[in-house]
Amino acid sequence: MPEPLGFDATGCEILSFMEGDVPHDTPAWLWAPPLLAQIAHALRQFHDATVSFESNEARWQLTPRMPHEVICHNDFAPYNTVFINGQFAALIDFDTCAPGPRIWDIAYTAYRFIPLLPAAGEIDDDSGCECAPMPWNEQMTRLLDFLRAYAGETPELHYAVDAVLAQTARRLEALAAFSNAAAEHTQRPELARHARMYRAHAAWLRQRATEHAGQYLQHSPP
């Protein structure tokens, strides 16, 4: 992670520079199975490091969510990660951090790194939806691998597939509401298109969650 170095004369925060590449264009190497395990371990490490953080006096850009288990990054995605020679090197961009449950962060990270996306033509809306680079059965294999890597040897952190899919849908609905509000405030129509995409993906994931009820059911938070 970048090291905080203070503030400049204008009040802007100064952080150490992280060497490496940020894969905005989601290249094919991003879906390598060993890399998925690295992402899961990095998310778990970040969460574990924040368990004891006293956040009572802190102010957050996003509204904290209950239960306050950890500090959620809230945007753990390829565009906020740094890689060196195809290996995970750093997590960046912490402005949307806020307290919340682990599964809230797990859900969005899975959405971006599995990735949990419909196939081309599977859903019908006008948002220009992102499409899956792999079939659904492969997405499920990757999701199971991701959840196992995150949980490690901690049984209570083995989350159910259907719980993660349902939580991902809730996460995307919240993101759609945030994007719509931002679109109105900034007059940027592309944010409204993003909101439509997130809502379409959320509806699709809710259907998928019902199809996988009880799968890998070891721990299913409320």
CORUR-V368009 format. One record per residue. N is the residue number from 1. SS is DSSP state (A for helix, B for strand, O for the rest). BURIAL is 1 if it has 9 or more other ideal C-beta (glycine too) atoms within 8 Angstrom, else 0. Layout:
<<N/SS/BURIAL> <N/SS/BURIAL>>
This chain:
<<1/O/0> <2/O/1> <3/O/0> <4/B/0> <5/B/0> <6/B/0> <7/B/0> <8/O/0> <9/O/0> <10/O/0> <11/O/0> <12/O/0> <13/B/0> <14/B/0> <15/B/0> <16/O/0> <17/O/0> <18/O/1> <19/O/0> <20/O/1> <21/B/0> <22/O/1> <23/O/1> <24/O/0> <25/O/0> <26/O/0> <27/O/0> <28/A/0> <29/A/0> <30/A/1> <31/A/1> <32/O/0> <33/A/0> <34/A/0> <35/A/1> <36/A/1> <37/A/1> <38/A/1> <39/A/1> <40/A/1> <41/A/1> <42/A/1> <43/A/1> <44/A/1> <45/A/0> <46/A/1> <47/A/1> <48/A/0> <49/A/0> <50/A/1> <51/O/0> <52/O/0> <53/O/0> <54/O/0> <55/O/1> <56/O/0> <57/O/0> <58/O/0> <59/O/0> <60/O/1> <61/O/0> <62/O/1> <63/O/0> <64/O/1> <65/O/1> <66/O/0> <67/O/0> <68/O/1> <69/O/1> <70/B/1> <71/B/1> <72/B/1> <73/O/1> <74/O/1> <75/O/0> <76/O/1> <77/O/1> <78/A/1> <79/A/0> <80/A/1> <81/B/1> <82/B/1> <83/B/1> <84/B/1> <85/O/0> <86/O/0> <87/B/0> <88/B/1> <89/B/1> <90/B/1> <91/B/1> <92/O/1> <93/O/0> <94/O/0> <95/O/0> <96/O/1> <97/O/1> <98/B/1> <99/B/1> <100/B/1> <101/O/1> <102/A/1> <103/A/1> <104/A/1> <105/A/1> <106/A/1> <107/A/1> <108/A/1> <109/A/1> <110/A/1> <111/A/1> <112/A/1> <113/A/1> <114/O/1> <115/O/1> <116/O/1> <117/O/1> <118/O/1> <119/O/1> <120/O/0> <121/O/0> <122/O/0> <123/O/1> <124/O/0> <125/O/0> <126/O/0> <127/O/1> <128/O/0> <129/O/1> <130/O/0> <131/O/0> <132/O/1> <133/O/0> <134/O/0> <135/O/0> <136/A/0> <137/A/0> <138/A/0> <139/A/1> <140/A/1> <141/A/0> <142/A/1> <143/A/1> <144/A/1> <145/A/1> <146/A/1> <147/A/1> <148/A/0> <149/A/1> <150/A/1> <151/A/1> <152/O/0> <153/O/0> <154/O/0> <155/A/0> <156/A/0> <157/A/1> <158/O/1> <159/B/1> <160/O/1> <161/A/1> <162/A/1> <163/A/1> <164/A/1> <165/A/1> <166/A/1> <167/A/1> <168/A/1> <169/A/1> <170/A/1> <171/A/1> <172/A/1> <173/A/1> <174/A/0> <175/A/1> <176/A/1> <177/A/1> <178/A/1> <179/A/1> <180/A/1> <181/A/0> <182/A/1> <183/A/1> <184/A/0> <185/A/0> <186/A/0> <187/O/0> <188/O/0> <189/A/0> <190/A/0> <191/A/1> <192/A/1> <193/A/1> <194/A/1> <195/A/1> <196/A/1> <197/A/1> <198/A/1> <199/A/1> <200/A/1> <201/A/1> <202/A/1> <203/A/1> <204/A/1> <205/A/1> <206/A/1> <207/A/0> <208/A/1> <209/A/1> <210/A/0> <211/A/0> <212/O/1> <213/O/0> <214/O/0> <215/O/0> <216/O/1> <217/O/0> <218/O/0> <219/B/1> <220/O/0> <221/O/0> <222/O/0>>
